[in-house]
Amino acid sequence: DFLQQGPAPFYAGFGSMIPRDPEQLAEIVVTAARQTNQRLILSPGWGRVLPKGSLPESVLVLEHCPHQWLFPRLQGAIHHGGAGTTATTLISGIPSIVVAFFADQPAWGHTLEQLGVSPATYAATTVTTEALSESLQILSTASSFKQRALQLQKLIQQEKGLSQTAEAIEHVLDR
């Protein structure tokens, strides 16, 4: 119902990441969405990224939903930059903003920037409402990020990754 009640929302979710201050991160995300007049689906994840107070009607808390189903219906995603979530944004043809926690996440965020589907990558410990608002504003007004995401989606759909992987494995096993 929420998806049908207005323009495509952004998604914000950080999967299994557990922030130092989940309430503060939630406040940053919700406030940035509110400041830019964006609808938002907030997935609390393992870290329970939820603000203390009540949420505006423009924000839906969604505990569990398959990203493969949800992401094609979104304007974009704010996420931790894990390999699986990053891949799903690309497969779904949506731009991203990465709020990275550790390990390979900053690298995935910077890769999305280089690919032209993300305006910025932030560290979870230093992201600000102002910075996230600026990135949301860019994604909601600059069509180039969405266009590039759709171009990459088409390229990914043309790949035969599964069959090529199977062939590579069979080649190695035949040795």
Solvent accessible surface area in square Angstrom, and as a share of the most:
residue,aa,sasa,rsa
1,D,143,0.74
2,F,23,0.09
3,L,36,0.18
4,Q,157,0.70
5,Q,133,0.59
6,G,31,0.30
7,P,101,0.63
8,A,43,0.33
9,P,0,0.00
10,F,0,0.00
11,Y,9,0.04
12,A,0,0.00
13,G,2,0.02
14,F,3,0.01
15,G,33,0.32
16,S,46,0.30
17,M,25,0.11
18,I,124,0.63
19,P,14,0.09
20,R,215,0.79
21,D,67,0.35
22,P,34,0.22
23,E,70,0.31
24,Q,104,0.46
25,L,8,0.04
26,A,0,0.00
27,E,76,0.34
28,I,19,0.10
29,V,0,0.00
30,V,8,0.04
31,T,25,0.14
32,A,0,0.00
33,A,1,0.01
34,R,131,0.48
35,Q,102,0.45
36,T,13,0.08
37,N,139,0.71
38,Q,24,0.11
39,R,29,0.11
40,L,0,0.00
41,I,2,0.01
42,L,0,0.00
43,S,14,0.09
44,P,1,0.01
45,G,21,0.20
46,W,187,0.66
47,G,5,0.05
48,R,113,0.41
49,V,1,0.01
50,L,50,0.25
51,P,18,0.11
52,K,167,0.71
53,G,52,0.50
54,S,114,0.74
55,L,53,0.26
56,P,48,0.30
57,E,173,0.78
58,S,38,0.24
59,V,14,0.08
60,L,62,0.31
61,V,52,0.30
62,L,48,0.24
63,E,76,0.34
64,H,166,0.74
65,C,36,0.22
66,P,85,0.54
67,H,52,0.23
68,Q,134,0.60
69,W,121,0.42
70,L,2,0.01
71,F,0,0.00
72,P,67,0.42
73,R,105,0.38
74,L,6,0.03
75,Q,47,0.21
76,G,0,0.00
77,A,0,0.00
78,I,0,0.00
79,H,0,0.00
80,H,19,0.09
81,G,0,0.00
82,G,12,0.11
83,A,51,0.40
84,G,53,0.51
85,T,15,0.08
86,T,2,0.01
87,A,43,0.34
88,T,16,0.09
89,T,0,0.00
90,L,24,0.12
91,I,94,0.48
92,S,9,0.06
93,G,0,0.00
94,I,0,0.00
95,P,2,0.01
96,S,1,0.00
97,I,0,0.00
98,V,0,0.00
99,V,0,0.00
100,A,5,0.04
101,F,49,0.20
102,F,122,0.51
103,A,80,0.62
104,D,69,0.36
105,Q,9,0.04
106,P,50,0.31
107,A,60,0.46
108,W,92,0.32
109,G,0,0.00
110,H,92,0.41
111,T,49,0.28
112,L,1,0.01
113,E,57,0.25
114,Q,155,0.69
115,L,54,0.27
116,G,27,0.26
117,V,1,0.00
118,S,5,0.03
119,P,31,0.20
120,A,20,0.15
121,T,26,0.15
122,Y,41,0.16
123,A,49,0.38
124,A,20,0.16
125,T,89,0.52
126,T,97,0.56
127,V,11,0.06
128,T,61,0.35
129,T,23,0.13
130,E,125,0.56
131,A,28,0.22
132,L,0,0.00
133,S,13,0.09
134,E,112,0.50
135,S,2,0.02
136,L,0,0.00
137,Q,81,0.36
138,I,59,0.30
139,L,12,0.06
140,S,36,0.23
141,T,94,0.55
142,A,35,0.27
143,S,69,0.45
144,S,64,0.41
145,F,35,0.14
146,K,72,0.30
147,Q,105,0.46
148,R,78,0.29
149,A,0,0.00
150,L,71,0.35
151,Q,99,0.44
152,L,17,0.08
153,Q,34,0.15
154,K,127,0.54
155,L,96,0.48
156,I,54,0.28
157,Q,123,0.55
158,Q,127,0.56
159,E,115,0.52
160,K,138,0.59
161,G,36,0.35
162,L,157,0.78
163,S,53,0.34
164,Q,112,0.50
165,T,73,0.42
166,A,44,0.34
167,E,110,0.49
168,A,58,0.45
169,I,93,0.47
170,E,103,0.46
171,H,109,0.49
172,V,94,0.54
173,L,136,0.68
174,D,122,0.63
175,R,214,0.78
